[in-house]
């Protein structure tokens, strides 16, 4: 592991970042812009960027917690309130797309729309009212886009690495070989548990004892959903590498650093001890929602969902026991942008190696 202690957080020497702004080369270069919109079970996120120096420079961004999948587990449908919140966020995105003169855009929807019986009707309404066409992508494409967007932050090493994305309605796990410039996908798995769906299914509990019991339930549910993938994972890995991209890992990274407010420039690319993430997860799981809400980087919006994220994260660390965890504040949107700008695409199927550059 070199001379860096697994007990201390640190940043990689040169994590990939959007290229620095530079003067444009004429009117077309100045006008050209690409956009990626990711509508998940919990969040609506937009990124608008221009290609620069082999990467891209972000010129606008938007993120709002919309909780589109709220109540979906019990009803099988997107609720009227959730739809209204999401349409309002999409209107903001639509306005930004028009004002930024976007050349090419792709908007995707994930687990909530995959599951909901009224998902197609919602997609049609979103198009009619905002002009945004949402493409409901498969769990496989979701996983591969996440890897394409964040793989530059995987720690150097020879053994396979595990990349994961804890969403609102599902969690994607991707095992990759990083011996090539663009990683080769060796295996992948999507579990139907994210911070919203797991909280609604197994969360709750009164008092500390009740909260402990709920956390144990969540861990069991997630472990069962990972069992098939866990059985396929290679054994005797000398130095397992782990990279997470999600609100859960960025939030826990912020708590670990004791930040008074979220700072992407500090969190994106951070490497933290896995043991520290376990301690924070255990502490949060014992707190009440009110106590969690008082923590600066959790607040009211994440206080009820963060414990489910902790349960998923700890279960991932059980099946892939890395000493450190890499944290990425990038993923699906960045993967979409790289595809739009001509980056190679991942291919292949679960259980079979496939080059991301194929």
C-alpha positions as CSV (number, residue, x, y, z in Angstrom):
1,X,0.0,0.0,0.0
2,X,3.0,2.2,-0.3
3,X,3.7,4.8,2.4
4,X,0.1,5.9,2.9
5,X,-1.5,4.7,6.0
6,X,-4.9,3.0,5.6
7,X,-6.0,4.9,8.8
8,X,-5.7,8.4,7.4
9,X,-7.9,10.1,4.7
10,X,-6.0,11.5,1.7
11,X,-6.5,12.6,-1.8
12,X,-5.0,11.0,-4.9
13,X,-2.2,13.0,-6.5
14,X,-4.1,14.0,-9.6
15,X,-7.8,12.9,-9.7
16,X,-9.5,13.5,-13.0
17,X,-11.4,16.8,-13.1
18,X,-13.2,18.9,-15.7
19,X,-10.6,20.8,-17.8
20,X,-9.8,24.4,-16.8
21,X,-11.6,27.0,-18.7
22,X,-9.7,28.4,-21.7
23,X,-10.5,30.9,-24.5
24,X,-12.7,29.5,-27.2
25,X,-11.6,29.1,-30.8
26,X,-14.4,30.9,-32.6
27,X,-18.2,31.2,-32.4
28,X,-19.0,27.5,-32.8
29,X,-16.7,26.4,-30.0
30,X,-18.2,29.0,-27.8
31,X,-21.8,27.9,-28.6
32,X,-21.2,24.1,-28.4
33,X,-22.6,22.6,-25.2
34,X,-23.7,19.1,-24.1
35,X,-26.1,18.2,-21.3
36,X,-26.8,15.1,-19.2
37,X,-29.8,14.7,-16.9
38,X,-30.1,11.9,-14.4
39,X,-33.6,11.4,-12.8
40,X,-33.3,8.9,-10.0
41,X,-35.6,7.7,-7.3
42,X,-34.5,10.4,-5.0
43,X,-32.7,13.2,-7.0
44,X,-33.0,15.1,-10.3
45,X,-29.6,16.2,-11.5
46,X,-28.4,18.1,-14.5
47,X,-24.9,18.8,-15.8
48,X,-24.2,21.1,-18.8
49,X,-20.6,21.2,-20.2
50,X,-18.4,22.0,-23.1
51,X,-15.6,19.8,-24.4
52,X,-12.1,21.0,-23.5
53,X,-8.6,19.5,-23.6
54,X,-9.7,15.9,-23.7
55,X,-12.3,16.4,-21.0
56,X,-15.0,18.9,-20.4
57,X,-15.7,22.1,-18.5
58,X,-18.9,22.4,-16.6
59,X,-20.8,25.6,-17.4
60,X,-24.0,24.9,-15.4
61,X,-25.5,22.4,-13.0
62,X,-28.6,21.7,-11.1
63,X,-29.6,19.2,-8.3
64,X,-32.7,18.8,-6.4
65,X,-34.1,16.1,-4.1
66,X,-37.5,15.2,-5.6
67,X,-38.2,11.8,-4.0
68,X,-39.9,10.5,-7.1
69,X,-40.0,7.0,-5.7
70,X,-41.6,8.0,-2.4
71,X,-44.3,5.4,-1.6
72,X,-43.6,3.3,-4.7
73,X,-42.8,0.2,-2.8
74,X,-46.3,0.0,-1.3
75,X,-48.4,1.3,-4.2
76,X,-46.4,0.3,-7.3
77,X,-47.1,3.8,-8.7
78,X,-45.5,7.2,-8.7
79,X,-47.6,9.4,-6.4
80,X,-49.2,12.6,-7.6
81,X,-47.1,14.7,-5.1
82,X,-43.9,13.1,-6.2
83,X,-44.7,13.7,-9.9
84,X,-45.5,17.4,-9.2
85,X,-42.2,17.9,-7.4
86,X,-40.3,16.2,-10.2
87,X,-42.1,18.1,-13.0
88,X,-41.2,21.4,-11.2
89,X,-37.5,20.3,-11.1
90,X,-37.6,19.3,-14.8
91,X,-39.0,22.8,-15.7
92,X,-35.9,24.3,-14.1
93,X,-33.7,21.9,-16.1
94,X,-35.6,22.8,-19.3
95,X,-35.0,26.5,-18.8
96,X,-31.3,25.9,-18.3
97,X,-31.1,23.7,-21.4
98,X,-32.6,26.5,-23.5
99,X,-30.6,29.3,-22.0
100,X,-27.3,27.5,-22.4
101,X,-27.8,26.7,-26.1
102,X,-27.2,23.0,-25.7
103,X,-26.1,21.2,-28.8
104,X,-26.8,17.6,-27.7
105,X,-28.4,16.3,-24.6
106,X,-29.5,13.0,-23.1
107,X,-31.9,12.6,-20.1
108,X,-32.3,9.3,-18.4
109,X,-34.6,7.9,-15.7
110,X,-33.7,4.9,-13.5
111,X,-35.2,2.6,-11.0
112,X,-38.4,4.5,-9.9
113,X,-39.5,4.7,-13.6
114,X,-38.5,1.2,-14.3
115,X,-40.7,-0.1,-11.5
116,X,-43.7,2.2,-11.6
117,X,-46.8,1.1,-13.5
118,X,-47.4,4.7,-14.4
119,X,-43.8,5.3,-15.4
120,X,-44.6,5.6,-19.1
121,X,-47.5,8.0,-18.4
122,X,-45.1,10.2,-16.3
123,X,-42.5,10.2,-19.1
124,X,-45.2,11.3,-21.6
125,X,-46.3,14.1,-19.2
126,X,-42.8,15.3,-18.6
127,X,-42.2,15.6,-22.4
128,X,-45.5,17.4,-22.9
129,X,-44.9,19.9,-20.1
130,X,-41.2,20.5,-20.1
131,X,-40.0,19.3,-23.5
132,X,-37.5,16.9,-21.9
133,X,-37.6,13.3,-23.2
134,X,-36.6,10.9,-20.5
135,X,-35.1,7.6,-21.6
136,X,-35.8,4.8,-19.1
137,X,-32.5,2.9,-19.0
138,X,-31.8,-0.6,-17.9
139,X,-29.9,-1.4,-14.6
140,X,-27.0,-2.6,-16.8
141,X,-26.7,0.7,-18.6
142,X,-27.0,2.6,-15.4
143,X,-24.1,0.6,-13.9
144,X,-21.9,1.1,-16.9
145,X,-22.6,4.8,-17.2
146,X,-21.6,5.2,-13.5
147,X,-18.3,3.4,-14.1
148,X,-17.6,5.5,-17.3
149,X,-18.2,8.7,-15.3
150,X,-16.0,7.9,-12.3
151,X,-13.4,5.2,-13.1
152,X,-10.6,7.8,-13.2
153,X,-10.8,8.0,-9.4
154,X,-10.1,4.3,-8.8
155,X,-6.9,3.8,-6.9
156,X,-3.9,2.4,-8.9
157,X,-3.5,-1.3,-8.5
158,X,-3.2,-4.7,-10.3
159,X,-6.2,-6.6,-8.8
160,X,-9.8,-6.1,-9.8
161,X,-11.7,-3.1,-8.3
162,X,-15.3,-2.8,-7.2
163,X,-17.3,0.3,-8.2
164,X,-20.7,0.9,-6.6
165,X,-23.5,3.3,-6.9
166,X,-26.1,3.5,-4.1
167,X,-29.2,5.1,-5.5
168,X,-32.6,5.9,-4.2
169,X,-34.3,2.7,-5.6
170,X,-31.4,0.4,-6.5
171,X,-27.7,-0.3,-5.9
172,X,-25.4,-1.2,-8.8
173,X,-22.1,-3.1,-8.3
174,X,-19.5,-3.4,-11.0
175,X,-16.3,-5.4,-10.9
176,X,-13.7,-4.0,-13.2
177,X,-10.2,-4.8,-14.5
178,X,-8.2,-1.5,-14.6
179,X,-5.2,-2.8,-16.6
180,X,-6.5,-0.9,-19.7
181,X,-7.0,2.9,-20.0
182,X,-10.8,2.4,-20.0
183,X,-11.7,-0.4,-17.5
184,X,-13.0,-3.8,-18.6
185,X,-16.2,-4.8,-16.9
186,X,-15.8,-8.3,-15.5
187,X,-19.1,-8.7,-13.8
188,X,-22.0,-6.5,-12.5
189,X,-25.1,-6.7,-10.3
190,X,-28.1,-4.6,-9.6
191,X,-30.0,-5.0,-6.3
192,X,-33.5,-3.5,-5.9
193,X,-32.5,-1.6,-2.7
194,X,-31.6,2.0,-2.5
195,X,-31.9,4.5,0.3
196,X,-35.6,5.2,-0.4
197,X,-36.8,1.6,-1.1
198,X,-34.8,0.1,1.8
199,X,-36.0,2.7,4.3
200,X,-39.6,2.1,3.3
201,X,-39.2,-1.6,3.4
202,X,-37.1,-2.2,6.6
203,X,-36.5,1.1,8.3
204,X,-38.2,2.6,11.4
205,X,-38.0,1.6,15.0
206,X,-38.7,3.4,18.3
207,X,-35.8,4.2,20.6
208,X,-32.3,3.1,20.3
209,X,-33.1,-0.6,20.5
210,X,-35.7,-0.3,17.8
211,X,-33.3,1.6,15.6
212,X,-30.6,-1.1,16.1
213,X,-33.1,-3.8,15.1
214,X,-34.1,-1.9,12.0
215,X,-30.5,-1.5,11.0
216,X,-29.9,-5.2,11.4
217,X,-33.0,-5.9,9.2
218,X,-31.7,-3.6,6.5
219,X,-28.3,-5.3,6.6
220,X,-29.9,-8.7,6.2
221,X,-32.1,-7.7,3.4
222,X,-29.2,-6.2,1.4
223,X,-26.9,-9.1,2.1
224,X,-29.5,-11.5,0.7
225,X,-29.9,-9.4,-2.4
226,X,-26.1,-9.4,-2.9
227,X,-25.7,-13.1,-2.3
228,X,-25.5,-14.3,-5.9
229,X,-23.0,-11.6,-6.9
230,X,-20.9,-12.2,-3.8
231,X,-20.6,-15.9,-4.7
232,X,-19.1,-14.9,-8.1
233,X,-16.5,-12.5,-6.7
234,X,-12.9,-13.6,-6.9
235,X,-11.2,-14.7,-3.7
236,X,-7.7,-14.1,-2.3
237,X,-7.4,-10.6,-3.7
238,X,-4.2,-9.1,-2.4
239,X,-5.4,-5.5,-2.3
240,X,-9.1,-5.0,-2.9
241,X,-9.9,-1.5,-4.3
242,X,-13.3,0.1,-3.7
243,X,-14.9,3.2,-5.2
244,X,-18.3,4.6,-4.4
245,X,-20.4,7.1,-6.2
246,X,-23.5,8.3,-4.5
247,X,-25.0,10.7,-2.0
248,X,-24.4,8.2,0.7
249,X,-20.6,8.1,0.3
250,X,-20.2,11.8,-0.3
251,X,-22.3,12.6,2.8
252,X,-20.3,10.2,5.0
253,X,-17.1,11.6,3.6
254,X,-18.2,15.0,4.6
255,X,-19.1,13.8,8.1
256,X,-15.8,12.1,8.4
257,X,-14.0,15.4,7.5
258,X,-16.2,17.4,9.9
259,X,-17.3,19.8,7.2
260,X,-19.6,22.6,8.1
261,X,-21.1,22.5,4.6
262,X,-20.7,20.2,1.6
263,X,-17.7,21.0,-0.5
264,X,-17.3,18.9,-3.7
265,X,-13.7,20.1,-4.3
266,X,-12.7,18.4,-1.0
267,X,-14.9,15.3,-1.2
268,X,-14.6,14.2,-4.9
269,X,-11.5,12.0,-5.1
270,X,-11.1,11.6,-1.3
271,X,-9.8,8.3,0.0
272,X,-11.0,7.3,3.5
273,X,-10.4,4.3,5.8
274,X,-13.1,1.7,5.6
275,X,-13.0,1.4,9.4
276,X,-13.9,5.1,9.7
277,X,-16.9,4.6,7.4
278,X,-18.1,1.7,9.6
279,X,-17.8,3.8,12.7
280,X,-19.8,6.7,11.2
281,X,-22.4,4.2,9.9
282,X,-22.8,2.6,13.4
283,X,-23.1,6.0,15.1
284,X,-25.7,7.3,12.6
285,X,-27.8,4.1,12.9
286,X,-28.2,4.6,16.6
287,X,-29.2,8.2,16.4
288,X,-32.8,9.5,16.1
289,X,-33.8,11.4,13.0
290,X,-33.7,14.6,14.9
291,X,-30.1,14.0,16.0
292,X,-29.0,13.1,12.5
293,X,-30.7,16.2,11.1
294,X,-28.5,18.4,13.3
295,X,-25.3,17.2,11.5
296,X,-24.4,19.9,9.0
297,X,-23.9,17.7,5.9
298,X,-27.0,15.6,6.6
299,X,-29.7,18.0,7.6
300,X,-33.5,17.4,7.2
301,X,-33.4,16.2,3.6
302,X,-31.1,13.2,4.3
303,X,-31.8,12.5,7.9
304,X,-34.4,9.8,7.3
305,X,-32.6,8.1,4.4
306,X,-28.9,8.1,5.3
307,X,-29.1,5.1,7.6
308,X,-30.3,2.9,4.8
309,X,-27.3,4.1,2.8
310,X,-25.1,3.1,5.7
311,X,-26.6,-0.4,5.8
312,X,-25.9,-0.8,2.1
313,X,-22.4,0.5,2.3
314,X,-21.4,-1.7,5.2
315,X,-22.8,-4.7,3.4
316,X,-20.7,-3.8,0.3
317,X,-17.6,-3.5,2.5
318,X,-18.4,-7.0,4.0
319,X,-18.3,-8.6,0.6
320,X,-15.3,-6.6,-0.8
321,X,-13.1,-6.0,2.3
322,X,-11.0,-3.1,1.1
323,X,-9.0,-1.2,3.7
324,X,-9.9,2.1,2.1
325,X,-12.9,3.6,0.3
326,X,-12.6,6.0,-2.7
327,X,-15.3,8.6,-2.9
328,X,-16.6,10.1,-6.2
329,X,-18.9,13.0,-6.6
330,X,-19.5,12.0,-10.2
331,X,-21.1,9.1,-12.1
332,X,-24.0,8.7,-14.5
333,X,-24.2,12.3,-15.7
334,X,-20.4,12.4,-16.4
335,X,-20.7,9.0,-18.1
336,X,-23.4,10.4,-20.3
337,X,-21.4,13.4,-21.2
338,X,-18.4,11.3,-22.1
339,X,-20.6,9.2,-24.4
340,X,-22.1,12.3,-26.0
341,X,-18.6,13.7,-26.6
342,X,-17.3,10.5,-28.2
343,X,-15.9,8.4,-25.3
344,X,-15.9,4.6,-25.8
345,X,-18.9,2.7,-24.4
346,X,-19.0,-0.3,-22.1
347,X,-20.4,-3.6,-23.4
348,X,-21.0,-7.2,-22.4
349,X,-23.2,-9.1,-20.1
350,X,-23.2,-10.1,-16.4
351,X,-20.6,-12.7,-15.5
352,X,-18.6,-12.1,-18.7
353,X,-15.6,-9.9,-19.2
354,X,-16.3,-7.0,-21.6
355,X,-14.2,-4.0,-22.6
356,X,-15.6,-0.6,-21.7
357,X,-13.9,0.5,-24.9
358,X,-15.8,-1.9,-27.1
